[in-house]
Amino acid sequence: MDKKLQISFNSPVILGFVILSFIVFVVDNITGGFSTRLLFSVYRSSLINPFTYIRFFGHILGHANLDHFLGNIMLILVIGPMLEEKYGSPNILFVILATALVTGLVHFLVFPYTRLLGASGVVFAFILLSSFAGFKEGRIPVTFILVAILYIGDQIYQGFFMQDNISNLTHILGGIVGAFLGYIMNKGKMNRY
C-alpha cells in the first residue's frame, strides 16, 4: 500500500511563535527598527503608556539581526516540538508567556537604560524544562543537575568576564522559569497517576 507523505502542523504553539517572530523580523527591517523599538523590546518607559505592557511580552518576538533571530529560532524549533508534545500546547504557551513576563519585568526594573529583545530567555527556559523529561516523584534527574550547574555557571562567568551585549540575567531567569515550571508540571502529572 502506497501512503502519501503529508506535512503536519505538529506544534501549533512553537510554529506560531516562529511565524510571529519571523513577521516581526521582516517588519522590523521594513520600518528601520521602529516597530521593534515601539512594541518588541523592553526598556524603561511610563507605566501610563499602554505599549509598556505590550513590550513586557512582545520583546521575545523582536531580534537585533539575522544571526540573533536564527540562533534563537533554531534552538526553539529543535527543543520546542518535543516539549509541546510532552507537556501540551497550553502549558508551553504558559511557559513562553511566563518567561516573557518575568524577564521583561526584571529588565524593566533593573536595566532602565538598555533595551532587551529576543527569545533567548525562552530558549533557556526550554533547555531547563527539557532536562526534566525523566523526572520521577522524589527523584531529581542527574541530567537536570548537570545542565543547571553548567548553564548557570557559564552564564555567571559570561556575565562577569565577557562584554558582549548578551543579557545573561535574562538567560538565568529563563532557566529558572523553565526549571520551576518543569518541576511543577511534572510533579502535578505524577500525582494524577
C-alpha positions as CSV (number, residue, x, y, z in Angstrom):
1,M,0.0,0.0,0.0
2,D,1.4,3.3,-1.1
3,K,1.0,6.0,1.6
4,K,1.5,9.6,0.6
5,L,3.7,11.8,2.8
6,Q,1.8,14.6,4.4
7,I,3.1,17.7,6.1
8,S,1.7,18.1,9.6
9,F,1.3,21.2,11.7
10,N,2.7,19.3,14.6
11,S,3.5,22.0,17.2
12,P,1.0,24.9,16.8
13,V,2.4,27.0,19.6
14,I,6.0,26.6,18.5
15,L,5.2,27.1,14.9
16,G,3.0,30.1,15.7
17,F,5.8,31.6,17.8
18,V,8.3,31.1,15.0
19,I,6.0,32.6,12.4
20,L,5.2,35.6,14.6
21,S,8.9,36.1,15.2
22,F,9.6,36.0,11.5
23,I,6.9,38.5,10.7
24,V,8.2,40.8,13.5
25,F,11.8,40.5,12.0
26,V,10.6,41.3,8.5
27,V,8.5,44.3,9.7
28,D,11.5,45.5,11.7
29,N,13.6,45.5,8.6
30,I,10.9,47.4,6.6
31,T,10.4,50.0,9.3
32,G,14.1,50.5,10.0
33,G,13.8,49.2,13.6
34,F,10.8,51.5,14.5
35,S,8.4,48.6,15.1
36,T,10.8,46.7,17.3
37,R,11.5,49.8,19.4
38,L,7.8,50.5,19.7
39,L,6.5,47.0,20.5
40,F,9.1,44.3,20.6
41,S,11.8,45.4,23.1
42,V,11.7,46.2,26.8
43,Y,13.1,49.4,28.3
44,R,12.1,51.8,31.0
45,S,9.0,53.8,29.9
46,S,6.0,55.3,31.6
47,L,3.5,52.9,33.2
48,I,0.8,55.1,31.7
49,N,1.9,54.2,28.2
50,P,-0.1,51.1,27.1
51,F,2.8,50.0,24.9
52,T,4.9,49.3,28.0
53,Y,2.6,46.4,28.9
54,I,2.7,45.0,25.3
55,R,6.5,45.2,25.5
56,F,6.6,43.0,28.6
57,F,5.5,40.2,26.4
58,G,6.4,41.4,22.9
59,H,10.1,41.6,23.5
60,I,10.6,37.9,23.0
61,L,9.5,38.3,19.3
62,G,12.0,41.0,18.4
63,H,15.6,40.3,17.4
64,A,18.5,42.6,16.7
65,N,19.7,40.9,13.5
66,L,19.5,37.8,11.4
67,D,22.1,35.9,13.5
68,H,20.3,36.7,16.7
69,F,17.0,35.6,15.1
70,L,18.3,32.4,13.6
71,G,20.2,31.4,16.7
72,N,17.1,31.6,18.9
73,I,14.6,30.2,16.4
74,M,16.8,27.2,15.5
75,L,17.0,26.1,19.2
76,I,13.3,26.7,19.7
77,L,12.5,24.6,16.6
78,V,14.8,21.8,17.9
79,I,13.6,21.7,21.5
80,G,10.1,23.2,21.4
81,P,8.1,20.5,19.5
82,M,9.3,17.7,21.8
83,L,8.3,19.8,24.8
84,E,4.9,20.7,23.3
85,E,4.2,17.0,22.7
86,K,5.2,16.1,26.2
87,Y,3.5,19.0,28.1
88,G,0.8,20.1,25.7
89,S,0.2,23.3,23.8
90,P,-1.4,25.3,26.6
91,N,1.5,24.5,29.0
92,I,4.1,25.5,26.5
93,L,2.3,28.7,25.7
94,F,2.2,29.4,29.5
95,V,6.0,28.8,29.8
96,I,6.6,31.2,26.9
97,L,4.4,33.9,28.4
98,A,5.6,33.5,31.9
99,T,9.2,33.7,30.7
100,A,8.5,36.8,28.7
101,L,6.8,38.5,31.7
102,V,9.4,37.6,34.3
103,T,12.4,38.6,32.1
104,G,10.6,41.7,30.8
105,L,9.6,42.9,34.3
106,V,13.1,42.3,35.8
107,H,14.8,44.0,32.9
108,F,12.4,47.0,33.1
109,L,13.2,47.4,36.8
110,V,17.0,46.6,36.8
111,F,18.3,47.9,33.5
112,P,16.3,51.1,32.7
113,Y,18.7,52.4,30.1
114,T,19.2,49.3,27.9
115,R,16.7,47.6,25.5
116,L,16.0,43.9,25.9
117,L,14.8,41.9,22.9
118,G,15.0,38.3,21.7
119,A,13.8,34.9,22.6
120,S,16.9,33.7,24.4
121,G,15.1,33.6,27.8
122,V,12.5,31.3,26.2
123,V,15.4,29.2,24.8
124,F,16.9,28.7,28.2
125,A,13.5,28.1,29.8
126,F,13.1,25.3,27.2
127,I,16.6,23.9,27.9
128,L,16.0,23.6,31.6
129,L,12.4,22.3,31.0
130,S,13.7,19.6,28.7
131,S,16.1,18.3,31.4
132,F,13.0,17.4,33.5
133,A,11.9,14.9,30.9
134,G,13.0,12.0,33.1
135,F,11.6,13.4,36.3
136,K,10.0,10.9,38.8
137,E,8.4,11.8,42.1
138,G,11.1,12.2,44.8
139,R,14.0,12.0,42.3
140,I,15.9,14.8,40.6
141,P,17.4,13.7,37.3
142,V,21.2,13.9,37.2
143,T,20.8,15.5,33.7
144,F,18.9,18.4,35.3
145,I,21.7,18.9,37.9
146,L,24.4,18.9,35.2
147,V,22.5,21.2,32.9
148,A,21.7,23.6,35.7
149,I,25.3,23.7,37.0
150,L,26.9,24.0,33.6
151,Y,24.3,26.5,32.3
152,I,24.2,28.8,35.4
153,G,28.0,28.6,35.8
154,D,28.5,29.6,32.2
155,Q,26.0,32.5,32.4
156,I,27.7,33.8,35.6
157,Y,31.1,33.5,34.1
158,Q,30.0,35.3,30.9
159,G,28.2,38.0,33.0
160,F,31.4,38.8,34.9
161,F,34.1,38.3,32.3
162,M,32.6,38.9,28.9
163,Q,31.4,42.2,27.4
164,D,29.1,41.0,24.6
165,N,25.7,42.8,24.9
166,I,24.1,39.5,25.9
167,S,21.7,39.6,28.8
168,N,23.0,36.8,30.9
169,L,20.4,37.7,33.6
170,T,17.7,37.0,31.1
171,H,19.2,33.6,30.3
172,I,19.4,32.8,34.0
173,L,15.8,34.0,34.7
174,G,14.5,32.0,31.7
175,G,16.3,28.9,33.0
176,I,14.8,29.4,36.5
177,V,11.3,29.8,35.0
178,G,11.8,26.6,32.9
179,A,13.1,24.6,35.9
180,F,10.4,25.8,38.2
181,L,7.6,25.2,35.7
182,G,9.1,21.8,34.7
183,Y,9.1,20.7,38.3
184,I,5.5,21.9,38.9
185,M,4.2,20.3,35.6
186,N,6.0,17.0,36.2
187,K,5.0,16.9,39.9
188,G,1.4,17.5,39.0
189,K,1.5,14.8,36.3
190,M,3.0,12.3,38.7
191,N,0.3,13.0,41.4
192,R,-2.5,12.1,38.9
193,Y,-1.4,8.5,38.5
